[in-house]
Amino acid sequence: MRDAGIATRAIHAGEAPDPATGASAPPIVTSTTFVTERPEGFSIHAFAEEKPYIYGRWGNPTVDALEAKVAALEEAPAAVAFASGMAASAAVLLSLLSAGDELIISEINYPGTAELARQTLPRFGIHVQTVDSSDLEALEAALQRRTAGADTRVLWLETPANPILRLTDIEAASQLAHAHDALVVVDSTFASPILTRPLTLGADFVVHSLTKYIGGHGDALGGVVCGASDAMAALRQDALIHQGGVLSPFNAWLIARGMATLPMRMQAHSAAAAAVAAFLEAHPAVARVLYPGLPSHPQHELAQRQMSAGGGMLAFVPAATAQRDPLAQGRYLAQAFADRLAIVHYAVSLGHQRSLIYWIETEAMLRDSYQLDAAGAQRFRDAAGAGLFRVSIGLEDAQDICADLDRVLRAAGEGRAGG
Ligand SMILES: *Cc1c(COP(=O)(O)O)cnc(C)c1O
């Protein structure tokens, strides 16, 4: 299966007709416990690696099938699934880092990860340094600057990074980190395994929120970590079995079902997003569009090298109007979108068949999530302005998405929330 094309792997990896019934679609095994043929131990330590199914937190056939499918797409030796993307992220950080170690993390990323790194990990004696990882000189300086006495164990990257779609060169950053004996984790949720495969570029671990593109339908939370077999076995024992954030078999089944169409969905998301990005970039109500597939993206050249398409995520900064500055206009538009959009849902999350839009205010993000120095905050403001709309382009017809956004943008530009 590993040599098959990516569409074939998305459908067939991790599954086979059920030997008991011949069922073509895989069954869901929901049992939390498994009958054993002979008395076994009562701790996970009592079992060899090739253990039978014993208890649902230690392993489940439906979850195993999903892990095999994700690993096949990521070109990873192994994968471990978790109850959510944050459970996966927390597991990998807590199992790699100990008191006295240092984490270097990109200064802009998903707020849950940013807050975990800045607000929780320091309580356990873990040093945290933030860096603009899109700037390789700044990254090298951060690796050299390591906190006195600390061991830089982990470099955490997110690319494209939420919410400004900033990219990091995974291959170059991994080379720098490895020269300093640090392991590289990439949160590749926005790219999915279809657009970028970080392990093939030198990263040590890949994290995904399965809730997003991989599941793809907005109906199941999940997360996954991919990496080397021994590292994944250690993660399963240390972080999954003992911290307990296991994925439910029902969610694993839904997510694996969604994955069959992931390669086609990513192409369709990317094509529609490219069309909407071009439309918004030419729109008088829009000051700036951030989309890796646009030539105006500051790292468009890296996007073309590192991503096989631009992806389904874009952000745009509203233009000021005669009546309102960009912040006031953003707030006004946010309410207008929430009230008036017919197709696009005003909602958080991303990667679903339905298009989603959400207003994100810059100063709130800086205060609550990022807590950057003056230069880092300025870099974020330069990209995000006073605030931006993050848009997850779904699988609807691009012209319908454009028309829906246009109707509200035009009405708000004329000073009435009509439509
Ligand atoms: C959503 C998201 C997460 C967290 O995933 P959950 O499944 O919501 O816990 C982590 N990273 C990125 C980039 C995300 O978009």
The ligand as a Gaussian input file, in Angstrom:
#p B3LYP/6-31G(d) Opt

LIG

0 1
 C       -7.852000      23.444000      15.592000
 C       -6.378000      23.439000      15.644000
 C       -5.696000      22.829000      16.693000
 C       -6.419000      22.180000      17.854000
 O       -7.205000      21.100000      17.444000
 P       -8.542000      20.633000      18.237000
 O       -8.933000      19.420000      17.487000
 O       -9.515000      21.762000      18.158000
 O       -8.112000      20.369000      19.650000
 C       -4.318000      22.835000      16.667000
 N       -3.634000      23.438000      15.669000
 C       -4.260000      24.034000      14.647000
 C       -3.455000      24.676000      13.573000
 C       -5.646000      24.071000      14.596000
 O       -6.267000      24.689000      13.594000

